[in-house]
Amino acid sequence: MSSLSASAENLSSDQNNDGSSMCLELALEGERLCKSGDCRAGVAFFQAAIQAGTDDLRTLSAIYSQLGNAYFYLGDYTKAMQYHKHDLTLARSMNDRLGEAKSSGNLGNTLKVMGRFDEAAIFCQRHLAIARILEDRLSEGRALYNLGNVYHAKGKQLGQKDPGDFSAEVQDSLLKAVDFYQQNLRLMRELGDRGAQGRACGNLGNTYYLLGEFETAIEHHQERLRIAREFGDKAAERRANSNLGNSHIFLGHFEQAANHYKRTLSLAIELGERAVEAQACYSLGNTYTLLRDFPTAIDYHQRHLAIAQELGDRIGEARACWSLGNAHTSIGNHEKALHYANSHYLLAKELGDMVGENTARMNMADLRKMLGLPELPALDSAAVDAAARTKGPPMEGSECDALAHPPDHTQAAATAAKVAALAASKQHRLRRQSMEQLDLIKLTPDGKKLAQHTVQEHNQAGNAQVPSSQPSKVKKNEHSFKNNDEDFFDLLTRSQSKRMDDQRCTLKLTHAESVDSARKPLTQHNSNNPTAAGKENRNVLLEMIAHFQSERMDEQRALLPGLKRISLGNAAAAANISRPANNNESSGSVGPTTPEDPVSIGTPPDDAFLDMLMRCQGSRIEEQRSELPTPNITLDAEASDGQVVPPPAAGASNMHVFFGA
């Protein structure tokens, strides 16, 4: 705290300013407490120093800066940003360019942690610009490092996908981070700061990892490892080994990855970091799964599970159970696999993890099928699809100078193929059998009766061939489920046909034929006995079908005002009409007719009938058009006298309006 120390030296010879002296003493005690790690007590002394007050703006600026830093470490980023803004205001009022640069950098770091990356980049750029104006190389290096951190955090937060699979915006942020980190690394090499070089190499390796450039990432992480060993920095060495293992996994170098993860595990045990130890065991278990060494993988996953239970990490416990279930399935130990799948299901349900819950349910269903146990109730189709698309739970753990999301190794190699095969089998199993062989004929009532009879015979034959070693209760349940499916489709067919009949409207006609042509249900129209017609020749049968269909279409037509009902039955009478008749003429000229002989119905209509049909259809289209609302009038903008222009009439000249609607 050089500012407070300098202020103390300036005030040592001044014995008259008691208030400033008290403020400075309180601030120095707060600084000492913060350095010892007791930031909360340090905040109390800094607040007391502000209450005591001082006329020295530099001392007050230093107190604001320290308060902002203390609140930052306490996780209260809003108050941290507030005091760093006060510090920036005082620095500008004093025309302190170096203080302005430092406060801008502190604000940039705080805004980065709050997720406000664009604002953070602005303050960090201001820090960099002032440092270059002042030719302060150390301050310039910190500004470059902070800018790299801002764009790295932005790209990582916006990505949240597998390395290398990012949008253009995410890649742009990561490339900017690489540029600033490389500038920082060059500057630190010029200044000979090995510690800063190690931090830059570690962050460059992490950024190249996210970009999918794993070989370049390995080069920078190896340099980071060498520098960490030079300084004896065990924590940095542990992070470098973990990152090297992650990068080797994506290159398929599983043996090298396992060696780095083992070194990570030993360093975590040496440092007493139980959470990192659990992370290393999880990574080793996944790596040995890829190496097809399932017993070793199970040992590491068991260690991960034990540490997760010790730490109360329910998410880590769920992931360990998921991994153990997959590993036991791979070696054919289905009983233990079912146990861990059930544990994974209960933990996912407790955590509210729907994807994990559905994945566990699907694994349990497969394992129960392999063990000959009754199947679980069918899942909802949307839930099954969500579970089938999932790739598996992500890796846990995050580090300051390492990857926040290490790779999930269980998605590759042997387990990837197994998961894909299981997902395909589940989707096939959960589809209804009737939808696999959909036939419209079988959905009719007669077809359903025949299908039910066939299913019953098949079930009887199947019951006779059931081996004595298999429980009969399971077979009985399977047959009952099949019968229930068929009964359901039969009921659905009848209900839908009745629903369609109920939705038809009954036309109130003014003709005498309304009595004979009243709407009948669909089942009554189809109740004609086809056996007698089958004895006729094929042409007569087709003509009868055409006659029935034309009557059905006539009954479904709505009666338009001024338009007569014309069917094939009265085509001969309609052929003599030369123009559309009004309602009075129609009642006298066209009366109720009886169905004609099927042979006469099939005769082609003459030219007069076709001409009449075209006129009737044309008038029908005109009557179906909607008129434009009369209150809505438009003003002609080009008319000088402001005359009202009426809307155009709905006629033949406006056909484009009708079709456009």
C-alpha positions as CSV (number, residue, x, y, z in Angstrom):
1,M,0.0,0.0,0.0
2,S,2.5,2.6,-1.2
3,S,-0.1,5.4,-1.2
4,L,-1.0,5.0,2.4
5,S,2.7,4.6,3.4
6,A,3.6,7.8,1.5
7,S,0.7,9.6,3.2
8,A,1.9,8.4,6.6
9,E,5.4,9.8,5.9
10,N,3.9,13.2,4.8
11,L,1.8,13.4,7.9
12,S,4.5,12.3,10.4
13,S,5.9,15.9,10.7
14,D,2.4,17.4,10.9
15,Q,1.1,17.1,14.5
16,N,-1.8,19.6,14.1
17,N,-4.0,17.5,11.8
18,D,-5.4,15.0,14.3
19,G,-8.3,14.0,12.1
20,S,-6.1,13.1,9.1
21,S,-3.7,11.2,11.4
22,M,-6.5,9.1,12.9
23,C,-7.9,8.4,9.4
24,L,-4.4,7.3,8.2
25,E,-3.8,5.0,11.2
26,L,-7.2,3.3,10.8
27,A,-6.5,2.8,7.1
28,L,-3.0,1.3,7.8
29,E,-4.5,-1.2,10.2
30,G,-7.2,-2.1,7.6
31,E,-4.4,-2.7,5.1
32,R,-2.5,-4.9,7.5
33,L,-5.7,-7.0,8.2
34,C,-6.4,-7.4,4.5
35,K,-2.8,-8.6,3.8
36,S,-3.2,-11.2,6.6
37,G,-6.4,-12.5,4.9
38,D,-9.0,-11.0,7.2
39,C,-10.6,-8.8,4.6
40,R,-13.9,-8.4,6.5
41,A,-12.1,-6.9,9.5
42,G,-10.1,-4.8,7.2
43,V,-13.3,-3.4,5.6
44,A,-14.4,-2.3,9.1
45,F,-11.2,-0.3,9.7
46,F,-11.4,1.3,6.2
47,Q,-15.0,2.4,6.9
48,A,-13.9,3.8,10.2
49,A,-11.1,5.7,8.4
50,I,-13.6,7.2,6.0
51,Q,-15.8,8.3,9.0
52,A,-12.8,9.9,10.7
53,G,-12.3,11.9,7.5
54,T,-9.2,13.5,5.9
55,D,-8.2,16.5,3.8
56,D,-5.6,14.5,1.8
57,L,-7.3,13.4,-1.4
58,R,-4.5,10.9,-2.2
59,T,-5.1,9.1,1.1
60,L,-8.8,9.0,0.5
61,S,-8.2,7.7,-3.0
62,A,-6.0,4.9,-1.6
63,I,-8.7,4.0,0.9
64,Y,-11.3,3.8,-1.8
65,S,-9.0,1.6,-3.9
66,Q,-8.4,-0.8,-1.0
67,L,-12.0,-0.9,-0.1
68,G,-12.9,-1.9,-3.6
69,N,-10.2,-4.6,-3.6
70,A,-11.5,-5.9,-0.2
71,Y,-15.1,-6.1,-1.4
72,F,-13.9,-7.8,-4.6
73,Y,-12.3,-10.6,-2.6
74,L,-15.3,-10.9,-0.4
75,G,-17.5,-11.4,-3.5
76,D,-19.5,-8.2,-3.2
77,Y,-18.8,-6.9,-6.7
78,T,-21.4,-4.2,-6.6
79,K,-19.8,-2.4,-3.7
80,A,-16.3,-3.1,-5.2
81,M,-17.4,-1.3,-8.4
82,Q,-18.8,1.6,-6.3
83,Y,-15.6,2.3,-4.5
84,H,-13.4,1.8,-7.6
85,K,-15.6,4.4,-9.3
86,H,-15.0,6.8,-6.3
87,D,-11.3,6.2,-6.7
88,L,-11.5,6.9,-10.5
89,T,-13.4,10.2,-9.8
90,L,-10.8,11.4,-7.3
91,A,-7.9,10.4,-9.6
92,R,-9.4,12.5,-12.4
93,S,-10.1,15.4,-10.1
94,M,-6.4,15.4,-9.0
95,N,-5.2,14.9,-12.6
96,D,-3.5,11.7,-11.4
97,R,-3.0,9.8,-14.7
98,L,-1.3,6.8,-13.1
99,G,-4.1,6.6,-10.5
100,E,-6.7,6.9,-13.3
101,A,-5.0,4.0,-15.1
102,K,-5.0,1.8,-12.0
103,S,-8.6,2.5,-11.1
104,S,-9.7,1.9,-14.7
105,G,-8.0,-1.5,-14.6
106,N,-9.7,-2.4,-11.3
107,L,-13.1,-1.4,-12.7
108,G,-12.4,-3.6,-15.8
109,N,-11.6,-6.6,-13.7
110,T,-14.7,-6.1,-11.5
111,L,-17.0,-5.7,-14.5
112,K,-15.5,-8.8,-16.1
113,V,-16.4,-10.9,-13.1
114,M,-19.9,-9.4,-13.2
115,G,-20.3,-10.6,-16.8
116,R,-20.4,-7.1,-18.3
117,F,-17.6,-7.8,-20.8
118,D,-18.1,-4.9,-23.2
119,E,-17.9,-2.3,-20.4
120,A,-14.9,-4.1,-18.9
121,A,-13.1,-4.0,-22.2
122,I,-13.7,-0.2,-22.4
123,F,-12.1,0.5,-19.0
124,C,-9.2,-1.9,-19.8
125,Q,-8.5,-0.2,-23.1
126,R,-8.5,3.1,-21.2
127,H,-5.9,1.6,-18.8
128,L,-3.8,0.5,-21.7
129,A,-3.9,3.9,-23.4
130,I,-2.8,5.8,-20.3
131,A,0.0,3.3,-19.6
132,R,1.4,3.7,-23.1
133,I,1.1,7.5,-22.9
134,L,3.1,7.4,-19.6
135,E,5.4,4.8,-21.1
136,D,4.9,2.6,-18.0
137,R,5.8,-0.9,-19.2
138,L,4.6,-2.7,-16.2
139,S,1.2,-1.0,-16.2
140,E,1.0,-1.7,-19.9
141,G,1.7,-5.4,-19.3
142,R,-1.1,-5.6,-16.7
143,A,-3.5,-3.8,-19.1
144,L,-2.7,-6.3,-21.9
145,Y,-3.2,-9.2,-19.5
146,N,-6.5,-7.9,-18.2
147,L,-7.8,-7.4,-21.8
148,G,-6.9,-10.9,-22.6
149,N,-8.7,-12.1,-19.6
150,V,-11.8,-10.1,-20.5
151,Y,-12.1,-11.6,-24.1
152,H,-11.2,-15.1,-22.9
153,A,-14.0,-15.0,-20.3
154,K,-16.4,-13.6,-22.8
155,G,-15.6,-16.3,-25.4
156,K,-15.8,-19.1,-22.9
157,Q,-19.1,-17.9,-21.5
158,L,-20.7,-17.4,-24.9
159,G,-19.4,-20.8,-26.2
160,Q,-20.3,-23.5,-23.6
161,K,-19.7,-26.2,-26.3
162,D,-17.0,-28.6,-27.3
163,P,-13.6,-27.1,-28.1
164,G,-13.4,-25.8,-31.6
165,D,-17.2,-25.8,-32.1
166,F,-18.0,-22.1,-31.7
167,S,-19.8,-19.3,-33.6
168,A,-18.0,-16.5,-35.3
169,E,-18.6,-14.1,-32.4
170,V,-17.0,-16.5,-29.9
171,Q,-14.1,-17.2,-32.2
172,D,-13.5,-13.5,-32.6
173,S,-13.4,-13.0,-28.8
174,L,-11.0,-15.9,-28.4
175,L,-8.7,-14.6,-31.2
176,K,-8.7,-11.2,-29.5
177,A,-7.7,-12.8,-26.3
178,V,-4.8,-14.6,-28.0
179,D,-3.6,-11.4,-29.5
180,F,-3.5,-9.5,-26.1
181,Y,-1.9,-12.5,-24.4
182,Q,0.8,-12.7,-27.0
183,Q,1.5,-9.0,-26.7
184,N,1.7,-9.4,-22.9
185,L,4.1,-12.4,-23.3
186,R,6.4,-10.5,-25.6
187,L,6.5,-7.6,-23.2
188,M,7.2,-9.8,-20.2
189,R,10.1,-11.5,-22.1
190,E,11.6,-8.1,-22.8
191,L,11.3,-7.2,-19.1
192,G,12.5,-10.6,-18.0
193,D,9.6,-11.3,-15.7
194,R,9.4,-15.2,-15.7
195,G,6.4,-15.4,-13.4
196,A,4.3,-13.2,-15.7
197,Q,5.6,-15.2,-18.6
198,G,4.3,-18.4,-17.0
199,R,0.8,-16.9,-16.4
200,A,0.6,-15.7,-20.1
201,C,1.7,-19.1,-21.4
202,G,-1.0,-20.8,-19.2
203,N,-3.7,-18.5,-20.5
204,L,-2.6,-18.9,-24.1
205,G,-2.7,-22.6,-23.7
206,N,-6.3,-22.5,-22.4
207,T,-7.4,-20.2,-25.2
208,Y,-5.8,-22.3,-27.9
209,Y,-7.5,-25.3,-26.3
210,L,-10.9,-23.6,-26.7
211,L,-10.1,-22.8,-30.3
212,G,-9.4,-26.5,-30.9
213,E,-5.7,-26.0,-31.6
214,F,-4.6,-28.7,-29.2
215,E,-1.0,-29.1,-30.3
216,T,-0.3,-25.3,-29.9
217,A,-2.1,-25.5,-26.5
218,I,0.3,-28.3,-25.4
219,E,3.3,-26.2,-26.4
220,H,2.2,-23.3,-24.2
221,H,1.2,-25.6,-21.3
222,Q,4.6,-27.3,-21.4
223,E,6.3,-23.9,-21.1
224,R,4.0,-23.1,-18.2
225,L,5.0,-26.3,-16.5
226,R,8.7,-25.6,-16.9
227,I,8.4,-22.1,-15.4
228,A,6.2,-23.4,-12.5
229,R,8.9,-26.0,-11.7
230,E,11.6,-23.2,-11.8
231,F,9.7,-21.3,-9.1
232,G,8.6,-24.4,-7.2
233,D,5.0,-23.4,-7.6
234,K,3.1,-26.6,-6.9
235,A,-0.3,-25.2,-7.6
236,A,0.7,-23.9,-11.0
237,E,2.4,-27.2,-11.8
238,R,-0.8,-29.1,-10.9
239,R,-2.9,-26.8,-13.1
240,A,-0.4,-27.2,-16.0
241,N,-0.5,-31.0,-15.7
242,S,-4.3,-31.0,-15.7
243,N,-4.5,-28.8,-18.8
244,L,-1.9,-31.0,-20.6
245,G,-4.0,-34.1,-19.9
246,N,-7.1,-32.4,-21.3
247,S,-5.3,-31.4,-24.5
248,H,-3.8,-34.9,-25.0
249,I,-7.2,-36.5,-24.7
250,F,-8.5,-34.7,-27.7
251,L,-5.5,-35.7,-29.7
252,G,-6.1,-39.4,-28.8
253,H,-2.9,-39.6,-26.7
254,F,-4.6,-41.5,-23.8
255,E,-1.5,-42.8,-22.2
256,Q,0.1,-39.4,-22.0
257,A,-3.1,-37.9,-20.7
258,A,-3.2,-40.6,-17.9
259,N,0.4,-39.7,-16.9
260,H,-0.4,-36.0,-16.6
261,Y,-3.6,-36.8,-14.6
262,K,-1.7,-39.0,-12.2
263,R,0.8,-36.2,-11.6
264,T,-2.2,-33.9,-11.0
265,L,-3.6,-36.3,-8.5
266,S,-0.3,-36.7,-6.6
267,L,0.1,-32.9,-6.4
268,A,-3.5,-32.4,-5.3
269,I,-3.0,-34.9,-2.4
270,E,0.3,-33.1,-1.5
271,L,-1.5,-29.8,-1.4
272,G,-4.5,-31.2,0.5
273,E,-7.0,-30.1,-2.2
274,R,-9.7,-32.7,-1.9
275,A,-12.0,-31.2,-4.5
276,V,-9.1,-31.2,-7.1
277,E,-8.3,-34.8,-6.0
278,A,-11.8,-35.8,-6.8
279,Q,-11.5,-34.1,-10.2
280,A,-8.3,-35.9,-11.0
281,C,-9.9,-39.3,-10.1
282,Y,-12.8,-38.6,-12.3
283,S,-10.5,-37.7,-15.2
284,L,-8.4,-40.8,-14.7
285,G,-11.5,-43.0,-14.6
286,N,-12.7,-41.5,-17.9
287,T,-9.2,-41.9,-19.4
288,Y,-9.0,-45.6,-18.5
289,T,-12.4,-46.1,-19.9
290,L,-11.1,-44.9,-23.2
291,L,-8.2,-47.3,-22.8
292,R,-10.7,-50.1,-22.3
293,D,-9.1,-50.8,-18.8
294,F,-12.5,-51.0,-17.1
295,P,-11.3,-52.4,-13.7
296,T,-8.9,-49.5,-13.2
297,A,-11.5,-47.0,-14.4
298,I,-13.9,-48.4,-11.8
299,D,-11.3,-48.0,-9.0
300,Y,-10.8,-44.3,-9.8
301,H,-14.6,-43.7,-10.1
302,Q,-15.0,-45.3,-6.7
303,R,-12.5,-42.9,-5.3
304,H,-14.3,-40.0,-6.9
305,L,-17.6,-41.2,-5.5
306,A,-16.1,-41.5,-1.9
307,I,-14.6,-38.0,-2.0
308,A,-17.8,-36.5,-3.4
309,Q,-19.9,-38.1,-0.6
310,E,-17.3,-36.8,1.9
311,L,-17.6,-33.2,0.6
312,G,-21.4,-33.4,0.2
313,D,-21.0,-32.8,-3.6
314,R,-24.3,-34.2,-4.9
315,I,-23.6,-33.3,-8.5
316,G,-20.2,-35.0,-8.3
317,E,-21.8,-38.0,-6.7
318,A,-24.4,-38.3,-9.5
319,R,-21.7,-38.2,-12.1
320,A,-19.7,-40.8,-10.4
321,C,-22.7,-43.1,-10.2
322,W,-23.4,-42.5,-13.9
323,S,-19.8,-43.4,-14.8
324,L,-19.7,-46.5,-12.6
325,G,-22.9,-47.7,-14.2
326,N,-21.4,-47.4,-17.7
327,A,-18.2,-49.1,-16.6
328,H,-19.9,-52.1,-15.0
329,T,-22.2,-52.4,-18.1
330,S,-19.1,-52.6,-20.2
331,I,-17.7,-55.6,-18.3
332,G,-21.1,-57.4,-18.2
333,N,-21.8,-56.8,-14.5
334,H,-25.4,-55.7,-15.1
335,E,-26.5,-56.1,-11.4
336,K,-24.1,-53.5,-10.1
337,A,-24.7,-51.4,-13.2
338,L,-28.4,-51.3,-12.4
339,H,-27.6,-50.4,-8.8
340,Y,-25.6,-47.3,-9.9
341,A,-28.1,-46.4,-12.5
342,N,-30.8,-46.4,-9.9
343,S,-28.6,-44.2,-7.6
344,H,-27.9,-41.8,-10.5
345,Y,-31.7,-41.6,-11.1
346,L,-32.4,-40.7,-7.5
347,L,-29.7,-38.1,-7.3
348,A,-30.7,-36.5,-10.6
349,K,-34.3,-36.4,-9.4
350,E,-33.2,-34.8,-6.2
351,L,-31.1,-32.2,-8.1
352,G,-33.9,-31.4,-10.6
353,D,-31.7,-32.6,-13.5
354,M,-34.2,-33.7,-16.1
355,V,-31.7,-34.7,-18.6
356,G,-29.8,-36.8,-16.1
357,E,-33.0,-38.3,-14.8
358,N,-34.2,-39.3,-18.3
359,T,-30.7,-40.8,-19.1
360,A,-30.8,-42.8,-15.9
361,R,-34.3,-44.1,-16.7
362,M,-33.3,-45.2,-20.1
363,N,-30.2,-47.0,-18.7
364,M,-32.3,-48.7,-16.1
365,A,-34.8,-49.9,-18.7
366,D,-32.1,-51.4,-20.8
367,L,-30.4,-53.1,-17.8
368,R,-33.7,-54.5,-16.6
369,K,-34.4,-55.9,-20.0
370,M,-31.0,-57.6,-20.0
371,L,-31.7,-59.1,-16.6
372,G,-35.2,-60.3,-17.5
373,L,-36.9,-58.0,-15.1
374,P,-40.2,-56.2,-15.8
375,E,-39.8,-53.0,-17.8
376,L,-40.4,-49.6,-16.3
377,P,-43.4,-47.5,-17.3
378,A,-42.9,-45.8,-20.6
379,L,-41.4,-42.3,-20.6
380,D,-42.9,-39.3,-22.3
381,S,-41.7,-39.1,-25.9
382,A,-40.3,-35.5,-25.4
383,A,-38.4,-36.6,-22.4
384,V,-37.0,-39.7,-24.2
385,D,-35.9,-37.5,-27.2
386,A,-34.1,-35.1,-24.8
387,A,-32.3,-37.9,-23.1
388,A,-31.4,-39.6,-26.4
389,R,-29.8,-36.4,-27.6
390,T,-27.7,-35.8,-24.5
391,K,-24.0,-36.5,-24.7
392,G,-23.5,-37.2,-21.0
393,P,-22.8,-35.0,-17.9
394,P,-20.1,-32.4,-18.2
395,M,-16.9,-32.5,-16.2
396,E,-16.8,-30.7,-12.9
397,G,-14.3,-28.3,-11.3
398,S,-12.8,-25.0,-12.3
399,E,-9.4,-23.3,-11.8
400,C,-8.1,-19.8,-12.0
401,D,-5.3,-20.5,-14.4
402,A,-6.7,-23.7,-15.8
403,L,-9.7,-24.9,-17.8
404,A,-13.1,-24.2,-16.2
405,H,-14.6,-27.1,-18.1
406,P,-12.2,-30.1,-18.8
407,P,-13.3,-32.6,-21.4
408,D,-15.8,-35.4,-20.8
409,H,-13.8,-38.4,-21.9
410,T,-16.7,-40.9,-21.6
411,Q,-18.2,-39.5,-24.8
412,A,-15.4,-41.0,-27.0
413,A,-14.1,-44.3,-28.1
414,A,-16.0,-47.4,-26.9
415,T,-18.6,-45.7,-24.6
416,A,-19.6,-43.3,-27.4
417,A,-20.5,-46.2,-29.7
418,K,-22.4,-48.0,-26.9
419,V,-24.4,-44.9,-26.0
420,A,-25.3,-44.3,-29.6
421,A,-26.5,-47.9,-30.0
422,L,-28.5,-47.8,-26.8
423,A,-30.1,-44.5,-27.8
424,A,-31.2,-46.0,-31.2
425,S,-32.6,-49.1,-29.5
426,K,-34.6,-47.1,-27.0
427,Q,-36.1,-44.9,-29.7
428,H,-37.1,-48.0,-31.7
429,R,-38.5,-49.8,-28.6
430,L,-40.7,-46.9,-27.5
431,R,-42.4,-46.4,-30.8
432,R,-45.8,-48.1,-30.9
433,Q,-45.9,-51.2,-33.0
434,S,-49.0,-50.1,-34.9
435,M,-47.1,-47.0,-36.1
436,E,-44.2,-49.1,-37.5
437,Q,-46.7,-50.8,-39.9
438,L,-49.3,-48.1,-40.5
439,D,-52.0,-49.2,-42.8
440,L,-55.2,-47.1,-43.4
441,I,-57.3,-50.2,-44.2
442,K,-56.4,-51.6,-40.8
443,L,-57.8,-48.5,-39.1
444,T,-61.3,-49.1,-40.3
445,P,-63.8,-51.0,-38.0
446,D,-63.8,-54.1,-40.2
447,G,-60.0,-54.1,-40.5
448,K,-59.7,-53.6,-36.7
449,K,-61.9,-56.6,-36.0
450,L,-59.8,-58.7,-38.3
451,A,-56.6,-57.5,-36.7
452,Q,-58.0,-58.2,-33.2
453,H,-58.9,-61.7,-34.2
454,T,-55.4,-62.2,-35.7
455,V,-53.7,-60.8,-32.5
456,Q,-55.8,-63.1,-30.3
457,E,-54.8,-66.2,-32.3
458,H,-51.2,-65.1,-32.2
459,N,-51.3,-64.5,-28.4
460,Q,-52.8,-68.0,-27.9
461,A,-50.1,-69.6,-30.0
462,G,-47.4,-67.5,-28.1
463,N,-48.8,-68.6,-24.7
464,A,-48.5,-72.2,-25.8
465,Q,-44.8,-71.8,-26.7
466,V,-43.7,-69.9,-23.5
467,P,-40.8,-71.8,-21.9
468,S,-41.4,-73.0,-18.3
469,S,-38.4,-71.2,-17.0
470,Q,-39.8,-67.8,-17.9
471,P,-42.5,-66.3,-15.5
472,S,-46.0,-66.5,-17.0
473,K,-47.0,-63.3,-15.3
474,V,-44.6,-61.3,-17.5
475,K,-46.1,-62.9,-20.7
476,K,-49.6,-62.2,-19.5
477,N,-48.8,-58.5,-18.9
478,E,-47.2,-58.3,-22.4
479,H,-50.3,-59.7,-24.1
480,S,-52.6,-57.5,-22.1
481,F,-50.6,-54.5,-23.2
482,K,-50.9,-55.5,-26.8
483,N,-54.7,-56.0,-26.5
484,N,-55.0,-52.7,-24.8
485,D,-53.2,-51.0,-27.7
486,E,-55.5,-52.6,-30.2
487,D,-58.6,-51.7,-28.2
488,F,-57.4,-48.2,-27.9
489,F,-57.0,-47.7,-31.6
490,D,-60.4,-49.3,-32.2
491,L,-62.0,-46.8,-29.7
492,L,-60.0,-44.0,-31.3
493,T,-61.3,-44.8,-34.8
494,R,-65.0,-44.9,-33.7
495,S,-64.6,-41.7,-31.6
496,Q,-63.0,-39.8,-34.5
497,S,-65.6,-40.9,-37.0
498,K,-68.4,-39.9,-34.7
499,R,-66.7,-36.6,-34.0
500,M,-66.5,-35.9,-37.7
501,D,-70.2,-36.6,-38.1
502,D,-71.1,-34.3,-35.2
503,Q,-69.1,-31.5,-36.8
504,R,-71.1,-31.6,-40.0
505,C,-73.7,-28.9,-40.4
506,T,-77.3,-29.5,-41.4
507,L,-78.5,-27.4,-44.3
508,K,-81.9,-25.9,-44.1
509,L,-83.1,-26.1,-47.7
510,T,-86.2,-24.4,-49.2
511,H,-86.6,-27.2,-51.7
512,A,-88.8,-30.2,-51.4
513,E,-85.7,-32.4,-51.8
514,S,-84.5,-31.3,-48.3
515,V,-86.5,-34.1,-46.8
516,D,-84.8,-36.8,-48.9
517,S,-81.3,-35.1,-48.9
518,A,-81.1,-34.4,-45.2
519,R,-77.7,-35.2,-43.7
520,K,-77.1,-38.8,-42.8
521,P,-74.2,-40.0,-40.7
522,L,-71.2,-41.3,-42.5
523,T,-71.9,-44.9,-41.3
524,Q,-75.3,-44.8,-42.9
525,H,-73.9,-43.7,-46.3
526,N,-71.5,-46.6,-46.2
527,S,-74.1,-49.1,-45.1
528,N,-75.1,-50.0,-48.7
529,N,-74.7,-53.7,-49.3
530,P,-71.9,-54.1,-51.9
531,T,-72.7,-57.8,-52.4
532,A,-75.5,-57.2,-54.9
533,A,-73.5,-54.6,-56.8
534,G,-70.5,-57.0,-56.9
535,K,-72.6,-59.2,-59.2
536,E,-72.8,-56.5,-61.8
537,N,-70.1,-55.6,-64.1
538,R,-67.2,-53.4,-63.1
539,N,-68.5,-50.3,-64.9
540,V,-71.8,-50.3,-63.1
541,L,-70.0,-50.6,-59.7
542,L,-67.8,-47.6,-60.5
543,E,-70.8,-45.6,-61.6
544,M,-72.6,-46.4,-58.3
545,I,-69.6,-45.3,-56.3
546,A,-69.5,-42.0,-58.3
547,H,-73.2,-41.5,-57.6
548,F,-72.8,-42.0,-53.9
549,Q,-69.8,-39.7,-53.7
550,S,-71.6,-37.0,-55.6
551,E,-74.6,-37.1,-53.2
552,R,-72.3,-37.0,-50.2
553,M,-70.5,-33.9,-51.6
554,D,-73.9,-32.2,-52.3
555,E,-75.0,-32.8,-48.7
556,Q,-71.9,-31.2,-47.4
557,R,-72.3,-28.0,-49.5
558,A,-73.7,-24.9,-47.9
559,L,-76.7,-23.3,-49.5
560,L,-75.7,-19.9,-51.0
561,P,-78.4,-17.2,-51.4
562,G,-79.7,-17.1,-55.0
563,L,-78.0,-20.3,-56.0
564,K,-79.8,-23.6,-56.8
565,R,-78.6,-27.0,-55.7
566,I,-77.5,-28.9,-58.8
567,S,-76.3,-32.4,-58.8
568,L,-75.7,-35.1,-61.4
569,G,-79.2,-36.4,-60.7
570,N,-80.9,-33.3,-62.2
571,A,-78.3,-32.5,-64.9
572,A,-80.8,-33.0,-67.6
573,A,-83.1,-30.3,-66.3
574,A,-80.2,-27.9,-65.6
575,A,-79.0,-28.3,-69.1
576,N,-82.1,-26.4,-70.5
577,I,-81.4,-23.3,-68.3
578,S,-79.9,-20.5,-70.3
579,R,-79.3,-18.1,-67.3
580,P,-79.2,-18.3,-63.5
581,A,-82.8,-18.4,-62.2
582,N,-84.1,-16.6,-59.1
583,N,-85.7,-18.4,-56.2
584,N,-89.2,-18.3,-57.6
585,E,-88.2,-19.9,-60.8
586,S,-86.1,-22.6,-59.2
587,S,-89.0,-23.8,-57.1
588,G,-91.1,-24.3,-60.3
589,S,-88.5,-25.6,-62.7
590,V,-86.5,-27.9,-60.6
591,G,-88.2,-30.3,-58.2
592,P,-87.2,-33.2,-56.1
593,T,-85.8,-36.0,-58.2
594,T,-85.3,-39.6,-57.5
595,P,-82.0,-41.3,-58.1
596,E,-81.7,-42.3,-61.7
597,D,-80.4,-45.5,-63.1
598,P,-76.7,-45.9,-62.5
599,V,-76.0,-46.4,-66.2
600,S,-77.7,-43.1,-67.2
601,I,-75.9,-41.2,-64.5
602,G,-72.5,-42.0,-65.9
603,T,-73.3,-40.3,-69.3
604,P,-71.0,-37.3,-70.0
605,P,-72.7,-33.9,-69.7
606,D,-73.3,-31.8,-72.8
607,D,-72.0,-28.3,-73.6
608,A,-75.1,-26.5,-72.2
609,F,-74.6,-28.1,-68.7
610,L,-70.9,-27.2,-68.7
611,D,-71.7,-23.6,-69.6
612,M,-74.3,-23.3,-66.9
613,L,-71.8,-24.8,-64.4
614,M,-69.2,-22.2,-65.2
615,R,-71.6,-19.4,-64.7
616,C,-72.8,-20.8,-61.4
617,Q,-69.3,-21.3,-60.1
618,G,-68.3,-17.8,-61.1
619,S,-71.2,-16.3,-59.2
620,R,-70.4,-18.5,-56.2
621,I,-66.9,-17.2,-56.0
622,E,-68.1,-13.6,-56.2
623,E,-70.6,-14.2,-53.4
624,Q,-67.8,-15.7,-51.2
625,R,-65.7,-12.6,-51.4
626,S,-65.7,-10.3,-48.4
627,E,-66.4,-6.6,-49.0
628,L,-63.9,-4.0,-47.8
629,P,-65.1,-2.2,-44.6
630,T,-66.9,1.0,-45.7
631,P,-65.8,3.2,-42.7
632,N,-62.1,2.8,-43.6
633,I,-61.5,5.4,-46.3
634,T,-58.2,6.6,-47.6
635,L,-57.1,10.0,-48.5
636,D,-55.4,10.6,-51.8
637,A,-52.0,12.1,-50.8
638,E,-51.5,13.6,-54.2
639,A,-54.9,15.4,-54.4
640,S,-54.5,19.1,-53.9
641,D,-58.1,19.6,-52.6
642,G,-57.9,16.7,-50.1
643,Q,-60.7,14.7,-51.7
644,V,-61.7,11.4,-50.2
645,V,-60.9,8.4,-52.5
646,P,-63.4,5.5,-51.9
647,P,-62.1,2.0,-51.7
648,P,-62.1,0.0,-54.9
649,A,-65.1,-2.3,-55.6
650,A,-64.7,-6.0,-55.3
651,G,-65.0,-6.9,-58.9
652,A,-63.2,-8.6,-61.7
653,S,-60.6,-5.9,-61.8
654,N,-59.6,-6.7,-58.2
655,M,-58.9,-10.4,-58.7
656,H,-55.2,-9.8,-57.6
657,V,-56.4,-8.6,-54.2
658,F,-58.5,-11.7,-53.7
659,F,-55.7,-14.1,-54.5
660,G,-53.2,-12.1,-52.6
661,A,-55.2,-12.4,-49.5
